[in-house]
């Protein structure tokens, strides 16, 4: 079974998904006029009015924190270490590339998710790739397929991955029994998960900014401690990315291929751009400005923060520590990060990483569940009847992950993530023209000095695809008046 999963994963990641992911990112970047660069500062500007929401949705800031809770997890600590050991320092360069291109991809998918959102039978906003596949492409079967892949990946497998990392980190730092770690995780996760999407968003809004800031402050301290090595670290990344390190040994092609594969694979696992996960959070927001494109900008920022900032911090901690210069064949991903930090700050570095991985991974578990919940509701035609059984199954996978071996779960995660990403990328490529029209409309209103406001009457070709009461002009104008203090 492991051999079959490994072979199928290698086919998807070794060629198909790499070309599809990079090709889509390049296409979206060019078609949008390099939106992630031209409008870089606007991503931060949208956050100024991001704390408010209406009764049907969460705030834009909560949506960002929820998506960051899912993004900022084992991929930032364990995944970076795996990329470095399997693909070499050059893998980090390709993580940067996939993140930069992924920002444009994230803009497209999250704009579409906000546009095609709907309400469940409890009056809460729901949406994501499954919904824009059904409403935008009129292909419910495609949405069903995507939902199944996401539920397997995020609701089940990824939560096992996160729990596995917590169990490993606490075993190294505190010698905790994985069984007790798993039981504690199930209890904590269950308390939040049974509170529903808004409970998850509130926890993410509180925990994510604090944990990210604490980790970055420590990373900057380590960088300062090894500041004389930083130029060599960046040169090592660049040289290894293009095979310059291996040129003398004649293994250039293999070295570059390994760096690209690991960098892109771990980069996508970390920032999730194009995977179709973050759109589930984006669709749940009540955005301000009240225009679908505003959520595209908010979620672009999430990709930047996850990979360009946090993953880079982990990579620099490891590379500047010099631990890769010794034998690391028997060291698992999270152990390498702990060893690197301990070499810079002492024995408490391992303890800090264990605490960090707990918060990073715990918030990922609850956010991953939120994504899966939206897709369960899609399968039930916006009803919430089957959530109890699914919540118990998700918690069961948390327990399984705490006790299972890491390589098998990572292979399952890679496979399910790959199938999910392929399905989503096909959909957003087909619907991308709509996202670009919305971006043009949004920015034309900005140029004219207006608060960008989505008027469905200006897009009659789309009106028949929407559910009544989602983008009605009177509702949008009321929201603008409320937010502007009028």
C-alpha positions as CSV (number, residue, x, y, z in Angstrom):
1,X,0.0,0.0,0.0
2,X,2.8,2.4,0.9
3,X,4.6,1.6,-2.4
4,X,1.4,2.3,-4.4
5,X,0.7,5.6,-2.6
6,X,4.4,6.6,-3.0
7,X,4.4,5.8,-6.8
8,X,1.1,7.7,-7.5
9,X,2.4,10.7,-5.4
10,X,5.6,10.7,-7.4
11,X,3.8,10.8,-10.7
12,X,1.6,13.7,-9.6
13,X,4.4,15.7,-7.9
14,X,7.2,14.7,-10.2
15,X,5.7,16.3,-13.3
16,X,2.0,17.0,-13.6
17,X,1.3,19.2,-10.6
18,X,4.7,21.1,-10.7
19,X,4.0,22.2,-14.3
20,X,0.3,22.9,-13.6
21,X,1.1,24.9,-10.5
22,X,3.9,27.0,-11.9
23,X,2.1,27.4,-15.2
24,X,-1.1,28.7,-13.5
25,X,0.9,31.0,-11.3
26,X,2.8,32.5,-14.2
27,X,-0.4,32.9,-16.2
28,X,-2.3,34.6,-13.3
29,X,0.7,36.8,-12.6
30,X,0.9,38.0,-16.2
31,X,-2.9,38.3,-16.8
32,X,-3.3,40.3,-13.5
33,X,-0.4,42.7,-14.4
34,X,1.8,41.4,-11.6
35,X,-0.9,42.3,-9.1
36,X,1.1,40.9,-6.1
37,X,3.9,43.4,-6.8
38,X,2.0,46.4,-8.1
39,X,-0.5,46.3,-5.3
40,X,1.7,45.0,-2.5
41,X,1.0,47.8,-0.1
42,X,-2.7,47.6,-0.7
43,X,-2.8,44.1,0.8
44,X,-1.9,45.8,4.1
45,X,-4.3,48.7,3.5
46,X,-7.3,46.4,3.2
47,X,-6.7,45.2,6.8
48,X,-7.4,48.7,8.2
49,X,-11.1,48.0,8.2
50,X,-11.0,44.3,8.5
51,X,-12.3,43.8,12.1
52,X,-16.0,44.2,11.5
53,X,-18.5,41.6,10.2
54,X,-22.2,41.1,9.9
55,X,-24.2,38.3,11.6
56,X,-23.8,35.9,8.6
57,X,-20.0,36.0,8.4
58,X,-16.7,36.3,10.2
59,X,-14.5,39.4,9.8
60,X,-11.9,39.7,7.1
61,X,-9.2,39.7,9.8
62,X,-10.7,36.5,11.3
63,X,-10.7,34.9,7.8
64,X,-7.1,35.8,7.4
65,X,-6.2,34.4,10.8
66,X,-8.1,31.2,10.1
67,X,-6.3,30.7,6.8
68,X,-3.0,31.5,8.5
69,X,-3.9,29.1,11.3
70,X,-4.1,26.3,8.6
71,X,-1.1,27.6,6.6
72,X,1.3,28.2,9.6
73,X,1.8,24.7,10.9
74,X,4.1,21.8,10.4
75,X,5.0,23.0,6.9
76,X,6.8,26.0,8.4
77,X,8.8,24.0,10.9
78,X,8.9,20.3,9.9
79,X,8.2,20.8,6.2
80,X,11.1,23.3,5.7
81,X,13.5,20.9,7.5
82,X,12.4,18.1,5.2
83,X,12.8,20.3,2.1
84,X,16.4,21.1,3.2
85,X,17.4,17.5,4.0
86,X,15.8,16.0,0.9
87,X,16.2,18.8,-1.7
88,X,19.2,20.9,-0.3
89,X,19.3,24.6,0.5
90,X,18.1,25.4,-3.1
91,X,14.7,24.1,-2.2
92,X,14.1,27.3,-0.2
93,X,14.6,29.4,-3.4
94,X,11.9,27.4,-5.1
95,X,9.6,27.8,-2.1
96,X,10.0,31.5,-2.6
97,X,9.2,31.2,-6.3
98,X,6.1,29.2,-5.7
99,X,4.9,31.6,-3.0
100,X,5.4,34.7,-5.2
101,X,3.5,33.1,-8.1
102,X,1.1,31.6,-5.6
103,X,0.1,35.1,-4.4
104,X,-1.6,35.7,-7.7
105,X,-3.1,32.3,-7.7
106,X,-4.5,32.9,-4.2
107,X,-6.0,36.2,-5.3
108,X,-7.9,34.5,-8.1
109,X,-9.3,31.5,-6.0
110,X,-10.2,33.6,-3.0
111,X,-11.9,36.3,-5.1
112,X,-14.0,33.6,-6.8
113,X,-14.8,32.0,-3.5
114,X,-16.1,35.3,-2.1
115,X,-18.1,35.9,-5.2
116,X,-19.9,32.6,-5.3
117,X,-20.5,32.3,-1.5
118,X,-23.9,31.1,-0.2
119,X,-25.6,30.5,3.2
120,X,-26.1,27.3,5.0
121,X,-29.4,26.5,6.8
122,X,-28.2,28.3,9.9
123,X,-27.7,31.6,8.0
124,X,-23.8,31.5,7.9
125,X,-21.8,32.3,4.8
126,X,-20.2,29.2,3.2
127,X,-18.2,28.9,0.1
128,X,-15.0,27.7,-1.6
129,X,-13.9,25.8,-4.7
130,X,-16.8,23.3,-4.5
131,X,-19.3,26.2,-4.7
132,X,-17.6,28.0,-7.6
133,X,-17.3,24.7,-9.4
134,X,-21.1,24.2,-9.0
135,X,-22.2,27.7,-9.5
136,X,-19.6,29.1,-11.9
137,X,-18.9,26.1,-14.0
138,X,-22.3,24.4,-13.5
139,X,-20.4,21.2,-12.6
140,X,-21.6,19.8,-9.3
141,X,-19.8,16.5,-9.9
142,X,-16.5,18.4,-9.9
143,X,-17.4,20.1,-6.6
144,X,-18.3,16.8,-5.1
145,X,-14.9,15.3,-6.2
146,X,-13.0,18.3,-4.8
147,X,-15.0,18.1,-1.5
148,X,-14.1,14.5,-1.0
149,X,-10.4,15.2,-1.7
150,X,-10.4,18.1,0.8
151,X,-12.3,16.2,3.5
152,X,-9.7,13.3,3.2
153,X,-6.8,15.8,3.1
154,X,-7.8,18.5,5.6
155,X,-10.4,16.8,7.8
156,X,-8.5,13.6,8.2
157,X,-4.9,13.2,6.9
158,X,-3.5,16.7,7.6
159,X,-4.9,16.7,11.1
160,X,-3.0,13.4,11.7
161,X,0.2,15.2,10.3
162,X,-0.2,18.1,12.7
163,X,-0.8,15.8,15.7
164,X,2.2,13.7,14.7
165,X,4.5,16.8,14.8
166,X,3.2,17.8,18.2
167,X,3.8,14.3,19.6
168,X,7.3,14.2,18.2
169,X,8.2,17.7,19.4
170,X,6.9,17.1,22.9
171,X,8.7,13.7,23.1
172,X,12.0,15.3,22.2
173,X,11.6,18.3,24.5
174,X,9.7,16.8,27.5
175,X,9.8,13.0,26.9
176,X,6.0,13.0,27.0
177,X,4.1,9.8,26.1
178,X,2.4,10.3,22.7
179,X,-0.7,8.6,24.0
180,X,-1.3,11.2,26.6
181,X,-0.4,14.0,24.1
182,X,-3.0,12.6,21.7
183,X,-5.7,12.5,24.4
184,X,-5.0,16.1,25.4
185,X,-5.1,17.2,21.8
186,X,-8.4,15.5,21.2
187,X,-10.0,17.2,24.2
188,X,-8.7,20.7,23.3
189,X,-9.5,20.4,19.7
190,X,-13.0,19.0,20.5
191,X,-13.8,22.0,22.7
192,X,-13.1,24.4,19.8
193,X,-14.5,22.3,16.9
194,X,-17.8,21.7,18.6
195,X,-18.2,25.5,18.9
196,X,-18.4,25.8,15.1
197,X,-16.8,28.1,12.6
198,X,-17.1,31.3,14.6
199,X,-15.6,29.7,17.6
200,X,-12.7,28.6,15.4
201,X,-12.3,32.1,14.0
202,X,-12.2,33.7,17.4
203,X,-9.5,31.3,18.6
204,X,-7.4,31.9,15.5
205,X,-7.8,35.6,15.8
206,X,-6.4,35.5,19.3
207,X,-3.6,32.9,19.0
208,X,-2.2,33.3,15.4
209,X,-0.8,36.9,15.6
210,X,0.8,36.2,19.0
211,X,2.4,32.9,18.0
212,X,3.7,34.3,14.7
213,X,5.1,37.4,16.3
214,X,6.9,35.4,19.1
215,X,8.4,33.0,16.5
216,X,9.6,35.8,14.3
217,X,11.2,37.7,17.2
218,X,13.2,34.6,18.1
219,X,14.2,34.0,14.5
220,X,15.4,37.6,14.2
221,X,17.4,37.1,17.5
222,X,19.0,34.0,16.0
223,X,19.8,35.9,12.7
224,X,21.5,38.6,14.8
225,X,23.5,35.9,16.6
226,X,24.7,34.5,13.3
227,X,24.7,37.7,11.3
228,X,28.1,37.1,9.8
229,X,26.9,33.9,8.2
230,X,23.8,35.4,6.5
231,X,25.4,36.4,3.2
232,X,26.8,32.9,2.9
233,X,23.4,31.4,3.7
234,X,21.7,33.4,0.9
235,X,24.4,32.6,-1.6
236,X,24.2,28.9,-0.7
237,X,20.4,28.9,-1.4
238,X,20.9,30.6,-4.8
239,X,23.8,28.4,-5.9
240,X,22.1,25.2,-4.8
241,X,18.8,26.2,-6.5
242,X,20.5,26.3,-9.9
243,X,22.9,23.4,-9.4
244,X,26.1,25.6,-9.1
245,X,27.1,23.6,-6.0
246,X,26.9,20.3,-7.9
247,X,28.4,21.5,-11.2
248,X,31.9,20.1,-10.3
249,X,30.4,16.7,-9.6
250,X,28.3,16.4,-12.7
251,X,25.0,16.0,-10.8
252,X,23.5,19.3,-11.8
253,X,20.3,18.0,-13.3
254,X,19.4,15.7,-10.4
255,X,20.3,18.3,-7.8
256,X,18.1,21.0,-9.4
257,X,15.2,18.5,-9.9
258,X,15.4,17.5,-6.2
259,X,15.5,21.2,-5.1
260,X,12.6,22.2,-7.3
261,X,10.4,19.2,-6.4
262,X,11.0,19.5,-2.6
263,X,10.7,23.3,-2.7
264,X,7.5,23.4,-4.7
265,X,6.0,20.4,-2.8
266,X,6.7,21.7,0.7
267,X,6.0,25.3,-0.4
268,X,2.5,24.4,-1.6
269,X,1.9,22.3,1.6
270,X,2.9,25.3,3.6
271,X,1.2,28.3,1.9
272,X,-1.6,26.3,0.2
273,X,-1.9,28.7,-2.8
274,X,-3.8,27.0,-5.5
275,X,-4.7,24.1,-3.3
276,X,-8.3,25.3,-2.8
277,X,-8.2,25.4,1.0
278,X,-7.9,29.1,2.0
279,X,-10.9,30.0,-0.3
280,X,-13.1,28.2,2.2
281,X,-12.1,30.8,4.9
282,X,-12.3,33.7,2.4
283,X,-15.8,32.8,1.4
284,X,-17.0,32.9,5.1
285,X,-16.0,36.6,5.5
286,X,-18.2,39.7,5.4
287,X,-15.6,41.8,3.5
288,X,-14.8,45.5,3.6
289,X,-14.6,47.0,1.1
290,X,-17.7,45.0,0.2
291,X,-16.3,43.6,-3.0
292,X,-15.1,40.0,-3.7
293,X,-11.7,41.2,-4.8
294,X,-11.0,42.6,-1.3
295,X,-10.7,39.0,0.0
296,X,-8.3,38.2,-2.8
297,X,-6.0,40.9,-1.5
298,X,-6.4,39.8,2.1
299,X,-5.5,36.2,1.3
300,X,-2.5,37.2,-0.9
301,X,-1.1,38.6,2.3
302,X,-1.5,35.3,4.0
303,X,0.7,33.5,1.3
304,X,3.4,36.2,1.8
305,X,3.4,35.9,5.5
306,X,3.5,32.1,5.6
307,X,6.3,31.4,3.1
308,X,8.3,34.5,2.4
309,X,8.4,35.5,6.1
310,X,7.9,32.5,8.4
311,X,9.3,29.6,6.3
312,X,12.3,31.8,5.4
313,X,12.9,32.4,9.1
314,X,13.0,28.6,9.8
315,X,15.3,28.0,6.9
316,X,17.7,30.7,8.0
317,X,17.7,29.3,11.6
318,X,18.7,25.9,10.3
319,X,21.2,27.0,7.6
320,X,22.9,29.5,9.8
321,X,23.3,27.0,12.7
322,X,25.5,24.7,10.6
323,X,23.7,21.5,11.7
324,X,23.3,20.4,8.1
325,X,27.0,20.2,7.8
326,X,27.0,17.1,10.1
327,X,25.2,13.8,9.6
328,X,21.4,14.3,9.6
329,X,20.2,11.0,8.0
330,X,18.6,9.8,11.2
331,X,17.0,13.1,12.3
332,X,13.3,13.7,11.5
333,X,12.1,17.1,10.3
334,X,11.1,18.7,13.6
335,X,14.1,17.3,15.4
336,X,16.4,19.1,12.9
337,X,14.6,22.5,13.6
338,X,14.9,21.9,17.4
339,X,18.6,21.0,17.1
340,X,19.3,24.1,15.0
341,X,17.6,26.4,17.4
342,X,19.2,24.8,20.5
343,X,22.7,25.3,18.9
344,X,22.0,29.1,18.9
345,X,20.1,29.7,22.1
346,X,20.9,26.6,24.3
347,X,18.8,23.7,25.5
348,X,15.7,25.8,25.9
349,X,15.5,26.2,22.1
350,X,14.2,22.7,21.8
351,X,11.5,23.5,24.4
352,X,10.5,26.7,22.6
353,X,10.1,24.8,19.3
354,X,8.0,22.2,21.1
355,X,5.7,25.0,22.4
356,X,5.7,26.7,19.0
357,X,4.8,23.6,17.1
358,X,2.0,22.9,19.6
359,X,0.4,26.2,18.9
360,X,1.1,26.2,15.2
361,X,-0.2,22.7,14.7
362,X,-3.1,23.0,17.1
363,X,-4.5,26.0,15.3
364,X,-3.9,24.2,12.0
365,X,-6.0,21.3,13.3
366,X,-9.0,23.5,14.1
367,X,-8.7,25.5,10.9
368,X,-8.3,22.4,8.8
369,X,-11.5,21.1,10.3
370,X,-13.3,24.3,9.5
371,X,-12.4,23.8,5.8
372,X,-13.6,20.3,5.9
373,X,-16.8,21.3,7.6
374,X,-17.7,23.7,4.8
375,X,-17.3,20.9,2.3
376,X,-19.3,18.4,4.3
377,X,-22.1,21.1,4.2
378,X,-21.7,21.4,0.5
379,X,-22.2,17.6,0.1
380,X,-25.3,17.9,2.2
381,X,-26.7,20.7,0.0
382,X,-26.0,23.4,2.7
383,X,-27.5,21.3,5.6
384,X,-25.5,20.6,8.8
385,X,-27.1,17.3,9.8
386,X,-24.1,15.0,9.5
387,X,-21.5,17.1,11.3
388,X,-21.5,15.2,14.6
389,X,-20.2,12.0,13.1
390,X,-17.6,13.9,11.0
391,X,-16.3,15.8,14.1
392,X,-15.8,12.5,15.9
393,X,-14.0,11.1,12.8
394,X,-11.7,14.2,12.6
395,X,-10.8,13.9,16.3
396,X,-10.1,10.2,15.8
397,X,-7.5,11.1,13.1
398,X,-5.9,13.5,15.6
399,X,-5.4,10.5,18.0
400,X,-4.2,8.3,15.2
401,X,-1.6,10.9,14.1
402,X,-0.2,11.2,17.6
403,X,0.6,7.5,17.6
404,X,1.5,6.7,13.9
405,X,4.8,6.8,12.1
406,X,5.5,10.0,10.2
407,X,6.6,8.8,6.7
408,X,3.3,7.1,5.9
409,X,1.2,10.0,7.0
410,X,3.3,12.5,5.0
411,X,2.8,10.3,1.8
412,X,-0.9,10.2,2.3
413,X,-0.9,14.0,2.8
414,X,1.1,14.6,-0.4
415,X,-1.2,12.4,-2.4
416,X,-4.5,13.8,-1.2
417,X,-3.2,17.4,-1.4
418,X,-2.0,16.8,-5.0
419,X,-5.4,15.4,-6.2
420,X,-7.2,18.3,-4.5
421,X,-4.8,20.9,-6.0
422,X,-5.2,19.5,-9.6
423,X,-9.0,19.7,-9.4
424,X,-9.0,23.3,-8.0
425,X,-6.4,24.6,-10.5
426,X,-8.4,23.3,-13.4
427,X,-11.5,25.1,-12.1
428,X,-9.8,28.5,-11.4
429,X,-8.1,28.5,-14.8
430,X,-11.5,28.1,-16.4
431,X,-13.0,30.8,-14.2
432,X,-10.1,33.2,-14.0
433,X,-11.5,35.6,-16.6
434,X,-14.2,36.5,-14.1
435,X,-11.7,37.1,-11.3
436,X,-9.7,39.5,-13.6
437,X,-12.9,41.4,-14.5
438,X,-13.6,41.8,-10.8
439,X,-10.1,43.0,-10.1
440,X,-10.4,45.6,-12.9
441,X,-13.8,46.8,-11.5
442,X,-12.4,47.0,-7.9
443,X,-9.3,49.0,-8.9
444,X,-11.2,51.3,-11.3
445,X,-13.4,52.3,-8.3
446,X,-10.2,52.9,-6.3
447,X,-8.8,55.2,-9.0
448,X,-12.1,57.1,-9.0
449,X,-11.8,57.7,-5.3
450,X,-14.7,55.4,-4.3
451,X,-14.9,52.6,-1.8
452,X,-14.9,49.6,-4.1
453,X,-18.4,48.2,-3.9
454,X,-19.7,45.2,-5.9
455,X,-22.9,46.0,-7.9
456,X,-24.4,42.8,-9.3
457,X,-26.4,44.9,-11.8
458,X,-23.1,45.8,-13.5
459,X,-22.5,42.1,-14.2
460,X,-25.8,40.8,-15.5
461,X,-24.1,37.7,-17.0
462,X,-23.2,36.6,-13.5
463,X,-26.5,37.4,-11.7
464,X,-28.2,34.1,-12.5
465,X,-25.4,32.2,-10.8
466,X,-25.9,33.8,-7.4
467,X,-28.2,32.9,-4.6
468,X,-30.8,35.5,-3.7
469,X,-29.8,37.8,-0.8
470,X,-26.0,37.4,-1.1
471,X,-24.9,40.4,-3.3
472,X,-28.1,42.4,-3.4
473,X,-27.4,46.1,-4.0
474,X,-29.4,47.3,-1.0
475,X,-27.6,44.9,1.3
476,X,-24.2,46.0,0.1
477,X,-25.0,49.7,0.3
478,X,-26.2,49.2,3.9
479,X,-22.9,47.5,4.8
480,X,-20.9,50.4,3.3
481,X,-22.9,52.9,5.2
482,X,-22.4,51.0,8.5
483,X,-18.6,50.6,8.0
484,X,-18.1,54.3,7.0
485,X,-20.0,55.5,10.0
486,X,-22.8,56.9,8.0
